[in-house]
Amino acid sequence: MELKNNTILITGGTSGFGLELTKRLIALGNTVIITGRNQVKLEETKKIFPKVHTFQSDVSNPEAITKLHEEVIKQFPQLNFLINNAGEMCKINLQDSSIDLNDVTRELEINLMGPIRMVKQFLPHLKTKKSAAVMNITSGLALVPFPLSPIYGASKSGLHSYTQSLRVQLKHTNIKVFELLAPASSTPLNDKFMNEEGFNPKTLMKPEKLIAVAINGLQKDRFEIYPGIARVLKIMSRLAPKFILAQTSKVGANSFK
Ligand SMILES: NC(=O)c1ccc[n+]([C@@H]2O[C@H](COP(=O)([O-])OP(=O)(O)OC[C@H]3O[C@@H](n4cnc5c(N)ncnc54)[C@H](OP(=O)(O)O)[C@@H]3O)[C@@H](O)[C@H]2O)c1
């Protein structure tokens, strides 16, 4: 797809990949609208990128999505590209009795239900555009479990499956469906893993590099984009699934004892 003169809505644009996407997409000549829960972070982002438009909105809250849709469409009727980027990753011990029934599925609400509801809400509008796109940010962990974050992996596998179905269902429309299967990268999302046994920060990809690969993939209509080590995970998850699970199981293994 051509990456200029689009109007792009990015969920979670105040940090990590979302912030880097904002920077690159504005520089390419697009109008960029971002969301996030934290108003202070939205204002800080606006200071760095004065051209960005911000909306405080929680993607795990269906009413907030309805309100966001109403406001964005009113102010930016030319919106033609939705990037479902907002996400959280938690360490969860499935035997921990202090985690309640809401907390245990929080990542599903944000990482899986969020994008599904965003697409449901914005699809009729995107269909009115001559050229439109959706990009869902999943993960290499959509392809292989990461036992230290069991719900995260489930959310990204679910989003990967959903995205493939969405692409098939929208095949005869004007809407292109992209998926960015990102590898572990140096963003605040990974701060909590830095001291985990078996976690090697040296393997983290720089968000600048990752987003450069993503932009290139979008421009070349590569509907599944596998930057860096994500491509290795794709191959290994098919050729040697038990071996690769044994590797990801080493991270934080002491916490399951
Ligand atoms: N970093 C990695 O290693 C990695 C690898 C593969 C995939 N990913 C995926 O890439 C995406 C971006 O991750 P990142 O590493 O850039 O994370 P990050 O630096 O922690 O940024 C997350 C962004 O999402 C926003 N956000 C979180 N929950 C939200 C919610 N409920 N509603 C709206 N906004 C929300 C955050 O702002 P607020 O907190 O203010 O809401 C922030 O702007 C996520 O989907 C993540 O799963 C990351």
The ligand as an SDF file (V2000), in Angstrom:
LIG
                    3D

 48 52  0  0  0  0  0  0  0  0999 V2000
    7.9320   -5.2860   22.8530 N   0  0  0  0  0  0  0  0  0  0  0  0
    7.8860   -6.5340   22.4540 C   0  0  0  0  0  0  0  0  0  0  0  0
    8.8070   -7.3370   22.7130 O   0  0  0  0  0  0  0  0  0  0  0  0
    6.7140   -7.0230   21.6490 C   0  0  0  0  0  0  0  0  0  0  0  0
    6.8770   -8.2040   20.9040 C   0  0  0  0  0  0  0  0  0  0  0  0
    5.8010   -8.6680   20.1530 C   0  0  0  0  0  0  0  0  0  0  0  0
    4.6120   -7.9730   20.1330 C   0  0  0  0  0  0  0  0  0  0  0  0
    4.4680   -6.8360   20.8570 N   0  0  0  0  0  0  0  0  0  0  0  0
    3.1800   -6.1580   20.8190 C   0  0  0  0  0  0  0  0  0  0  0  0
    3.3560   -4.8650   20.2820 O   0  0  0  0  0  0  0  0  0  0  0  0
    2.3670   -3.9870   20.8000 C   0  0  0  0  0  0  0  0  0  0  0  0
    3.0410   -2.7610   21.3700 C   0  0  0  0  0  0  0  0  0  0  0  0
    3.8870   -3.1650   22.4250 O   0  0  0  0  0  0  0  0  0  0  0  0
    5.0900   -2.2790   22.9800 P   0  0  0  0  0  0  0  0  0  0  0  0
    6.2090   -3.2010   23.2140 O   0  0  0  0  0  0  0  0  0  0  0  0
    5.2590   -1.0940   22.1270 O   0  0  0  0  0  0  0  0  0  0  0  0
    4.4840   -1.9010   24.4140 O   0  0  0  0  0  0  0  0  0  0  0  0
    4.6050   -0.5910   25.3160 P   0  0  0  0  0  0  0  0  0  0  0  0
    5.8600    0.1350   25.0350 O   0  0  0  0  0  0  0  0  0  0  0  0
    4.3160   -1.0500   26.6960 O   0  0  0  0  0  0  0  0  0  0  0  0
    3.3900    0.3180   24.7810 O   0  0  0  0  0  0  0  0  0  0  0  0
    2.0630   -0.0960   24.9080 C   0  0  0  0  0  0  0  0  0  0  0  0
    1.1530    1.0150   24.4310 C   0  0  0  0  0  0  0  0  0  0  0  0
   -0.1840    0.5360   24.4870 O   0  0  0  0  0  0  0  0  0  0  0  0
   -0.9590    1.4040   25.3170 C   0  0  0  0  0  0  0  0  0  0  0  0
   -1.9890    0.5990   25.9770 N   0  0  0  0  0  0  0  0  0  0  0  0
   -1.8070   -0.4560   26.8220 C   0  0  0  0  0  0  0  0  0  0  0  0
   -2.9880   -0.9270   27.2190 N   0  0  0  0  0  0  0  0  0  0  0  0
   -3.9430   -0.1620   26.6120 C   0  0  0  0  0  0  0  0  0  0  0  0
   -5.3580   -0.1430   26.6160 C   0  0  0  0  0  0  0  0  0  0  0  0
   -6.0570   -1.0000   27.3850 N   0  0  0  0  0  0  0  0  0  0  0  0
   -6.0080    0.7730   25.8730 N   0  0  0  0  0  0  0  0  0  0  0  0
   -5.3240    1.6530   25.1050 C   0  0  0  0  0  0  0  0  0  0  0  0
   -3.9850    1.7020   25.0640 N   0  0  0  0  0  0  0  0  0  0  0  0
   -3.3050    0.8060   25.8030 C   0  0  0  0  0  0  0  0  0  0  0  0
    0.0470    2.0550   26.2760 C   0  0  0  0  0  0  0  0  0  0  0  0
   -0.3950    3.3110   26.7850 O   0  0  0  0  0  0  0  0  0  0  0  0
   -1.2310    3.4130   28.1910 P   0  0  0  0  0  0  0  0  0  0  0  0
   -0.5210    2.5400   29.1770 O   0  0  0  0  0  0  0  0  0  0  0  0
   -1.2180    4.8610   28.5280 O   0  0  0  0  0  0  0  0  0  0  0  0
   -2.6040    2.9270   27.8820 O   0  0  0  0  0  0  0  0  0  0  0  0
    1.2170    2.2630   25.2990 C   0  0  0  0  0  0  0  0  0  0  0  0
    0.9950    3.4030   24.4990 O   0  0  0  0  0  0  0  0  0  0  0  0
    1.5910   -4.8080   21.8250 C   0  0  0  0  0  0  0  0  0  0  0  0
    0.4190   -5.3170   21.2340 O   0  0  0  0  0  0  0  0  0  0  0  0
    2.5450   -5.9400   22.1700 C   0  0  0  0  0  0  0  0  0  0  0  0
    1.8680   -7.0780   22.6130 O   0  0  0  0  0  0  0  0  0  0  0  0
    5.5080   -6.3400   21.6050 C   0  0  0  0  0  0  0  0  0  0  0  0
  1  2  1  0
  2  3  2  0
  2  4  1  0
  4  5  1  0
  4 48  2  0
  5  6  2  0
  6  7  1  0
  7  8  2  0
  8  9  1  0
  8 48  1  0
  9 10  1  0
  9 46  1  0
 10 11  1  0
 11 12  1  0
 11 44  1  0
 12 13  1  0
 13 14  1  0
 14 15  2  0
 14 16  1  0
 14 17  1  0
 17 18  1  0
 18 19  2  0
 18 20  1  0
 18 21  1  0
 21 22  1  0
 22 23  1  0
 23 24  1  0
 23 42  1  0
 24 25  1  0
 25 26  1  0
 25 36  1  0
 26 27  1  0
 26 35  1  0
 27 28  2  0
 28 29  1  0
 29 30  1  0
 29 35  2  0
 30 31  1  0
 30 32  2  0
 32 33  1  0
 33 34  2  0
 34 35  1  0
 36 37  1  0
 36 42  1  0
 37 38  1  0
 38 39  2  0
 38 40  1  0
 38 41  1  0
 42 43  1  0
 44 45  1  0
 44 46  1  0
 46 47  1  0
M  CHG  2   8   1  16  -1
M  END
$$$$
